[in-house]
Amino acid sequence: MELLVALANTNQDLSAKGIKLRIEKRGNRLNIRGPLPCKISKDSIKIQRISLKLSANKEGLEEAKRLLQLIVLQLNHNQFDWRHWKQENVPTQEIQCKGEVSKEINNFKTAFFSDPIRKRSSPGARTTWQSAYLPYLKRLSTLSKDLNRNIDIHLLLEALNSYSENTRSRQQCGTALGAFAKHAGLTLPNNWSTQASGYGLHKAKFRELPDDNLIIELVKKIPNRAWRLAYGLMATYGLRNHEIFFCDLTCLKETGDKVIRVLPNTKTGEHQTWPFHPNWVEVFELQELSNGRYLLPKVNIDLKTTTLQQVGRRVSEQFRRYGLEITPYDLRHAWAVRTILMGLPDTVAARMMGHSVSIHTRTYHHWITRRDQQQAVNSALANKLLLAHGHHRKLNLHDALQEKKQNTT
């Protein structure tokens, strides 16, 4: 009886959301029933049933709800395929398949950490694996178990489509699964990059970045001196959360060049970054840090016992604890926009931020486009003024010659 009530409530919620599929109990099993593409002609819709082979109990119902959401996602993105749900009907010769998922993922992990470039920065490699690869490979593994299928292109597409479009997670999933597919010898669809696109700021976020005045004002809300210095470092140099603890800060002394070197054991390895604005070194009293990193917050940065991701999380937590209206990455984004508006070349800014030019261009597309258009407008206006000035000078010269001629006569 308890299951039937929960089932009725679930189907009522689905109806309220406008979802026409329903979870039904048949004997001791749960199924999904509703309008689905015809197995013969995909252009027509028929009321059909998907056998989930799930036990009719509380755990089975939770799993059925999750699978129903996956089906809805597939339908919304025109990715629904009966072969995903009818394993016995899959023509194996038409699908590139690989072996057991966990085995393939472990092989990929071994190859990932064996890369000579990653070996130079093992803490950075561990963080990259934990944050940029493992979550998406786990999602792939879960789907494989739920659908009782080995790895193929369709399974990779399902994992990708389980993330919302135009999100950073979807883009990272596309990158991680793309690298995994290459290792596994699977050929990705030609439009994989297009389907995986989405990295960058939310389209409504670009006008919400803090301006310089707000950034300076917000530091006053931080009572702890060490965290004020950490805040100032991120604001002035556009550093990632964890990078503030892994920098050579000797350049901040009075005679130093104020160019910070981010150390090799960070996420993207060693790179240098300049202050924008230079006077913020004094505004945030960063010269004090030339005496040593001990003035920064006491955070565990021993990468034998922690990860770069955990170090960065401490910074984000502290921002929330102080009730700041922005996130640490807002300071980084604001720094990037500042360099764009000041005319710093994108290749240089990207190198300072420790990421690729392509990521820089995608993330800050709005401001880069605005800058380039503004430069074109300024150039056009300058040319017009120059032409007008030249024409004016020509007229003045003509008048002067006429006047001189009259005086001679």
ZICOR-V163804 format. One record per backbone hydrogen bond with DSSP energy under -1.0 kcal/mol. CO is the residue of the C=O (numbers start at 0). NH is the residue of the N-H. E is the energy in kcal/mol with one decimal. If there is no record, write none. Layout:
co:CO nh:NH e:E
co:CO nh:NH e:E
This chain:
co:0 nh:4 e:-2.1
co:1 nh:5 e:-2.1
co:2 nh:6 e:-2.7
co:3 nh:7 e:-2.3
co:4 nh:8 e:-2.4
co:5 nh:9 e:-2.2
co:6 nh:10 e:-2.4
co:7 nh:11 e:-2.0
co:8 nh:12 e:-2.2
co:9 nh:13 e:-2.2
co:10 nh:14 e:-2.1
co:11 nh:15 e:-2.1
co:12 nh:16 e:-1.5
co:13 nh:18 e:-2.7
co:14 nh:17 e:-1.5
co:21 nh:32 e:-3.0
co:23 nh:30 e:-2.7
co:25 nh:28 e:-1.8
co:27 nh:55 e:-2.1
co:28 nh:25 e:-2.7
co:30 nh:23 e:-2.4
co:31 nh:49 e:-3.4
co:32 nh:21 e:-2.6
co:33 nh:47 e:-2.8
co:35 nh:45 e:-2.7
co:40 nh:43 e:-1.5
co:43 nh:37 e:-3.0
co:45 nh:35 e:-3.1
co:47 nh:33 e:-2.3
co:49 nh:31 e:-2.2
co:53 nh:29 e:-2.0
co:54 nh:56 e:-2.0
co:56 nh:60 e:-2.3
co:57 nh:61 e:-1.9
co:58 nh:62 e:-2.0
co:59 nh:63 e:-2.4
co:60 nh:64 e:-2.3
co:61 nh:65 e:-1.7
co:62 nh:66 e:-2.4
co:63 nh:67 e:-2.4
co:64 nh:68 e:-1.9
co:65 nh:69 e:-1.6
co:66 nh:70 e:-2.2
co:67 nh:71 e:-2.5
co:68 nh:72 e:-2.2
co:69 nh:73 e:-2.4
co:70 nh:74 e:-2.6
co:71 nh:75 e:-2.6
co:72 nh:76 e:-1.5
co:73 nh:78 e:-3.5
co:74 nh:77 e:-1.3
co:80 nh:83 e:-2.1
co:81 nh:84 e:-1.2
co:81 nh:85 e:-1.8
co:85 nh:88 e:-1.9
co:86 nh:89 e:-1.4
co:89 nh:91 e:-1.2
co:90 nh:93 e:-2.3
co:99 nh:103 e:-2.2
co:100 nh:104 e:-2.7
co:101 nh:105 e:-2.2
co:102 nh:106 e:-2.1
co:103 nh:107 e:-2.3
co:104 nh:108 e:-2.5
co:105 nh:109 e:-2.2
co:106 nh:110 e:-2.1
co:107 nh:111 e:-2.5
co:108 nh:112 e:-2.2
co:114 nh:118 e:-1.8
co:117 nh:120 e:-1.2
co:120 nh:124 e:-2.4
co:121 nh:125 e:-2.4
co:122 nh:126 e:-2.2
co:123 nh:127 e:-2.6
co:124 nh:128 e:-2.5
co:125 nh:129 e:-2.6
co:126 nh:130 e:-2.6
co:127 nh:131 e:-2.8
co:128 nh:132 e:-1.1
co:128 nh:133 e:-3.2
co:132 nh:136 e:-2.0
co:133 nh:137 e:-2.6
co:134 nh:138 e:-1.6
co:135 nh:139 e:-1.9
co:136 nh:140 e:-2.4
co:137 nh:141 e:-2.7
co:138 nh:142 e:-2.3
co:139 nh:143 e:-2.1
co:140 nh:144 e:-2.0
co:141 nh:145 e:-2.7
co:142 nh:146 e:-2.5
co:143 nh:148 e:-2.4
co:150 nh:97 e:-2.2
co:151 nh:155 e:-1.9
co:152 nh:156 e:-2.3
co:153 nh:157 e:-2.0
co:154 nh:158 e:-2.2
co:155 nh:159 e:-2.3
co:156 nh:160 e:-2.8
co:159 nh:162 e:-1.6
co:166 nh:170 e:-1.7
co:167 nh:171 e:-2.7
co:168 nh:172 e:-2.5
co:169 nh:173 e:-2.3
co:170 nh:174 e:-2.0
co:171 nh:175 e:-2.8
co:172 nh:176 e:-2.9
co:173 nh:177 e:-1.8
co:174 nh:178 e:-2.1
co:175 nh:179 e:-2.2
co:176 nh:180 e:-2.8
co:177 nh:181 e:-2.0
co:178 nh:182 e:-2.1
co:179 nh:183 e:-2.3
co:180 nh:185 e:-2.8
co:188 nh:191 e:-1.7
co:190 nh:194 e:-2.6
co:191 nh:195 e:-2.1
co:201 nh:204 e:-2.1
co:204 nh:207 e:-2.4
co:210 nh:214 e:-2.1
co:211 nh:215 e:-2.0
co:212 nh:216 e:-2.1
co:213 nh:217 e:-2.8
co:216 nh:219 e:-1.5
co:217 nh:220 e:-2.0
co:218 nh:221 e:-1.5
co:223 nh:227 e:-1.7
co:224 nh:228 e:-2.0
co:225 nh:229 e:-1.8
co:226 nh:230 e:-2.4
co:227 nh:231 e:-2.5
co:228 nh:232 e:-2.2
co:229 nh:233 e:-1.9
co:230 nh:234 e:-2.4
co:231 nh:235 e:-2.5
co:232 nh:236 e:-2.3
co:233 nh:237 e:-1.7
co:235 nh:275 e:-2.4
co:241 nh:244 e:-1.6
co:242 nh:245 e:-1.6
co:245 nh:262 e:-2.5
co:247 nh:260 e:-1.0
co:248 nh:251 e:-1.9
co:249 nh:252 e:-1.5
co:250 nh:257 e:-1.7
co:252 nh:255 e:-2.1
co:259 nh:272 e:-2.3
co:260 nh:247 e:-2.6
co:261 nh:270 e:-1.2
co:270 nh:261 e:-3.1
co:272 nh:259 e:-1.7
co:276 nh:279 e:-1.3
co:277 nh:280 e:-1.5
co:278 nh:282 e:-2.1
co:279 nh:283 e:-2.6
co:280 nh:285 e:-2.6
co:281 nh:284 e:-1.1
co:284 nh:287 e:-1.2
co:285 nh:288 e:-1.9
co:286 nh:289 e:-1.5
co:287 nh:290 e:-1.6
co:288 nh:291 e:-1.7
co:291 nh:294 e:-1.2
co:292 nh:295 e:-2.1
co:296 nh:298 e:-1.5
co:300 nh:302 e:-1.0
co:301 nh:304 e:-2.2
co:301 nh:305 e:-1.1
co:306 nh:310 e:-2.1
co:307 nh:311 e:-2.6
co:308 nh:312 e:-2.0
co:309 nh:313 e:-1.5
co:310 nh:314 e:-1.1
co:311 nh:315 e:-1.9
co:312 nh:316 e:-2.6
co:313 nh:317 e:-1.8
co:314 nh:318 e:-2.0
co:315 nh:319 e:-1.9
co:316 nh:320 e:-2.3
co:317 nh:321 e:-2.0
co:318 nh:323 e:-2.2
co:319 nh:322 e:-1.2
co:327 nh:331 e:-1.3
co:328 nh:332 e:-2.8
co:329 nh:333 e:-2.5
co:330 nh:334 e:-2.0
co:331 nh:335 e:-2.1
co:332 nh:336 e:-2.5
co:333 nh:337 e:-2.2
co:334 nh:338 e:-2.0
co:335 nh:339 e:-1.8
co:336 nh:340 e:-2.6
co:337 nh:341 e:-1.6
co:338 nh:343 e:-2.6
co:339 nh:342 e:-1.5
co:344 nh:348 e:-2.4
co:345 nh:349 e:-2.7
co:346 nh:350 e:-1.6
co:347 nh:351 e:-2.2
co:348 nh:352 e:-1.9
co:349 nh:354 e:-2.1
co:355 nh:359 e:-2.1
co:356 nh:360 e:-2.9
co:357 nh:361 e:-2.3
co:358 nh:362 e:-2.8
co:359 nh:363 e:-2.3
co:363 nh:367 e:-2.5
co:364 nh:368 e:-2.8
co:365 nh:369 e:-2.2
co:366 nh:370 e:-2.8
co:367 nh:371 e:-2.7
co:368 nh:372 e:-2.5
co:369 nh:373 e:-2.5
co:370 nh:374 e:-2.6
co:371 nh:375 e:-1.9
co:372 nh:376 e:-2.5
co:373 nh:377 e:-3.0
co:374 nh:378 e:-2.3
co:375 nh:379 e:-2.4
co:376 nh:380 e:-2.7
co:377 nh:381 e:-2.5
co:378 nh:382 e:-2.3
co:379 nh:383 e:-2.1
co:380 nh:384 e:-2.5
co:381 nh:385 e:-2.4
co:382 nh:386 e:-2.6
co:383 nh:387 e:-2.6
co:384 nh:388 e:-2.8
co:385 nh:389 e:-2.5
co:386 nh:390 e:-2.7
co:387 nh:391 e:-2.3
co:388 nh:392 e:-2.4
co:389 nh:393 e:-2.1
co:390 nh:394 e:-2.1
co:391 nh:395 e:-2.3
co:392 nh:396 e:-2.5
co:393 nh:397 e:-2.2
co:394 nh:398 e:-2.6
co:395 nh:399 e:-2.3
co:396 nh:400 e:-2.3
co:397 nh:401 e:-2.2
co:398 nh:402 e:-2.5
co:399 nh:403 e:-2.4
co:400 nh:404 e:-2.4
co:401 nh:405 e:-2.2
co:402 nh:406 e:-2.3
co:403 nh:407 e:-2.0
co:404 nh:408 e:-1.8
